[in-house]
Amino acid sequence: MQTVRSVLYAAIFYPGTLLFVLGCFVAIPFGDEPMRRVVRGWIDFHHRLAETLLGITSELVGTIPAGPHLIAVKHESMYETLETIRFVDEPPVIVLKRELRDLPLFGGTTRMWGVIPVDRGAGAKALREMLVAAKAAVAARRPVLIFPEGTRVDPGAQPPLRSGFAGLYRALGLPVVPVAVNSGRLWGRGIVKRPGVVTFKVGETIPPGLDRDEIERRVHAAINALDLGAEPRA
């Protein structure tokens, strides 16, 4: 039965996503706020779909503070890339792979929302572009959402953080809000998803100005704070 539910989720979510993307383009002439409302609607659509079809819900332990912060989130599935935004008061600028920003239609929507593109193979030029976009986000008083491991990891995996995280932290001078997530045991790489509760655990805010080793150590420990060896709650 869960296989059928998972297939039905995919059959509804992806065509629905296309409609929301087209809705963003329709909203362009009316300014940023209508477009952001369409994106929020897409995120709520995904939340309700995951809850009703897949039986997956989320709980937030702690609070993500308002204002400009660097929000560093554990990355185990697609689920937290959308669900985290529901817990942030201001629409965050999102650090994501350049390939996603350059996708037809969807990429245009991400650019309108506000993203910081990362191109791992382009060297110093890519880093400068990333910092320009990040500083524009801070000037607009928007938080910056980053997945500091750089890619999705399996449950229990604790790889070192990508070097770009420390560079962004140093350049922006923002405090960091680390968030641990245990979504991977429900939302694996295959099509079938398992029902249960995904926990988002907000760690203690880390101040700006720390050296690279210290900020990476503290963020790494905080985003891996959940007991990933335990089964998620049903």
C-alpha positions in Angstrom: 0.0 0.0 0.0 2.8 2.4 0.8 4.3 1.8 -2.7 0.9 2.8 -4.2 0.8 5.9 -2.0 4.4 6.9 -3.0 3.7 6.5 -6.7 0.5 8.6 -6.3 2.4 11.2 -4.5 4.9 11.5 -7.3 2.1 11.5 -9.9 0.5 14.5 -8.2 3.5 16.4 -6.9 5.5 16.8 -10.1 2.7 17.9 -12.4 1.5 20.2 -9.6 4.9 21.7 -9.3 4.8 22.6 -13.0 1.6 24.5 -12.4 3.1 26.4 -9.5 6.2 27.3 -11.6 3.9 28.7 -14.3 2.0 30.6 -11.6 5.2 32.3 -10.5 5.7 33.6 -14.0 2.1 34.9 -14.1 2.8 36.7 -10.8 6.0 38.5 -12.0 4.2 41.7 -13.2 2.7 42.1 -9.7 6.0 42.2 -7.9 8.0 40.0 -5.5 5.4 39.4 -2.9 2.8 37.7 -5.1 5.5 35.5 -6.5 6.7 34.5 -3.1 3.1 33.7 -2.1 2.9 31.3 -5.0 6.1 29.6 -3.8 4.8 29.4 -0.3 1.6 27.8 -1.7 3.8 25.2 -3.5 5.6 24.4 -0.2 2.3 24.1 1.6 1.0 21.9 -1.2 4.0 19.6 -0.8 3.5 19.5 3.0 -0.1 18.5 2.8 0.6 16.0 0.1 3.3 14.3 2.2 1.1 14.3 5.2 -2.1 13.0 3.6 -0.6 10.5 1.1 2.7 9.4 2.6 1.8 9.8 6.3 4.9 12.0 6.9 4.7 14.9 9.3 7.3 17.1 10.9 8.1 18.5 14.3 10.3 21.5 15.1 12.3 21.3 18.3 13.3 24.9 19.1 12.8 28.1 17.1 14.6 29.5 14.1 15.2 33.2 15.0 14.0 36.0 12.8 16.4 38.3 10.9 19.6 37.7 8.9 21.2 34.4 9.8 23.1 31.6 8.1 20.8 28.6 8.6 22.8 25.4 8.2 20.6 22.3 7.8 21.5 18.6 7.7 20.6 17.2 4.2 19.2 13.6 4.0 16.3 14.0 1.5 14.3 16.4 -0.6 11.9 16.8 2.2 13.8 19.3 4.3 14.7 21.4 1.2 11.1 22.5 1.2 9.9 21.9 4.7 12.6 24.0 6.4 11.2 27.1 4.6 7.9 26.7 6.5 9.8 27.3 9.8 11.4 30.6 8.7 9.6 33.9 9.1 11.3 35.7 6.2 11.7 34.0 2.8 15.3 32.7 2.9 17.7 33.0 0.0 18.8 29.4 -0.7 22.3 28.2 -1.6 21.9 25.5 -4.3 23.8 23.9 -7.1 24.0 25.9 -10.3 22.6 23.1 -12.3 19.2 23.5 -10.5 19.3 27.3 -11.0 19.8 26.8 -14.7 16.9 24.3 -15.3 14.3 25.5 -17.8 11.3 27.2 -16.1 12.2 25.9 -12.6 15.5 27.7 -12.7 13.8 30.9 -13.6 11.5 30.5 -10.5 14.5 30.0 -8.2 16.2 33.1 -9.5 13.0 35.2 -8.9 12.8 33.8 -5.3 16.5 34.5 -4.6 19.3 31.9 -4.7 23.0 31.7 -4.3 24.4 29.4 -7.1 27.3 27.1 -6.3 29.5 25.8 -9.1 32.1 23.5 -7.6 34.2 23.3 -10.7 34.5 27.0 -11.6 37.0 28.1 -8.9 37.4 31.7 -7.8 35.0 33.2 -10.3 32.1 31.1 -8.9 33.1 32.0 -5.3 32.9 35.7 -6.1 29.5 35.3 -7.7 28.3 33.4 -4.7 29.5 36.1 -2.3 27.9 38.9 -4.3 24.5 37.1 -4.3 24.9 36.3 -0.6 25.7 39.9 0.4 22.7 41.1 -1.6 20.6 38.8 0.5 22.0 40.2 3.7 21.4 43.7 2.5 17.8 42.8 2.0 17.7 41.5 5.6 16.9 38.0 4.4 18.3 34.8 6.0 20.5 32.5 4.0 19.7 28.8 3.9 22.5 26.4 3.2 23.1 22.6 3.3 26.7 22.7 4.4 27.5 19.0 3.5 26.9 20.1 -0.1 24.8 17.1 -1.1 22.3 14.6 0.3 23.8 12.0 2.6 22.6 8.7 3.9 21.2 8.4 7.5 24.0 8.2 10.0 26.6 9.6 7.6 28.6 12.5 9.0 30.8 13.8 6.2 33.0 16.9 6.7 31.4 20.2 5.7 32.2 21.6 2.3 34.8 24.4 2.3 32.3 26.9 0.8 30.4 27.0 4.0 33.3 28.5 6.1 34.0 30.9 3.3 30.4 32.1 3.3 30.4 32.4 7.1 33.6 34.4 7.1 32.5 36.8 4.3 29.0 37.5 5.6 29.8 37.8 9.3 26.4 36.3 10.2 25.5 34.1 13.2 24.7 30.5 12.3 21.6 28.6 13.2 22.3 24.9 12.9 19.4 22.5 12.3 19.6 18.7 12.6 17.2 16.6 10.6 16.5 12.8 10.6 14.4 12.6 7.4 16.5 9.9 5.6 15.0 6.9 7.2 11.6 7.8 6.0 12.5 9.6 2.7 15.1 7.4 1.1 16.6 7.5 -2.4 14.0 5.1 -3.8 10.5 5.9 -4.8 8.9 4.3 -1.7 8.6 6.6 1.4 7.8 5.4 4.9 5.2 7.1 7.2 6.4 8.7 10.4 7.6 12.0 12.0 10.6 13.9 10.7 12.3 15.9 13.5 14.0 19.3 12.9 16.1 20.1 15.9 17.4 23.7 16.1 20.8 24.0 17.8 22.2 26.9 19.8 23.0 30.0 17.6 26.7 30.2 16.9 28.2 33.7 16.8 30.1 35.2 13.9 33.9 35.6 13.9 35.1 32.1 14.8 38.0 30.6 12.9 37.4 27.9 10.3 38.2 24.9 12.4 35.9 26.0 15.3 32.9 27.0 13.2 33.1 23.7 11.2 33.4 21.7 14.4 30.5 23.3 16.1 28.2 23.3 13.1 29.1 19.6 12.3 28.3 18.6 15.8 25.0 20.5 15.9 23.5 19.3 12.6 24.4 15.7 13.6 22.8 16.0 17.1 19.9 13.7 16.5 20.2 10.1 17.3 20.2 8.8 13.7 20.6 5.3 14.9 17.1 5.3 16.2 14.0 4.6 14.1 11.8 7.7 13.5 8.6 7.9 15.4 5.5 6.7 13.7 
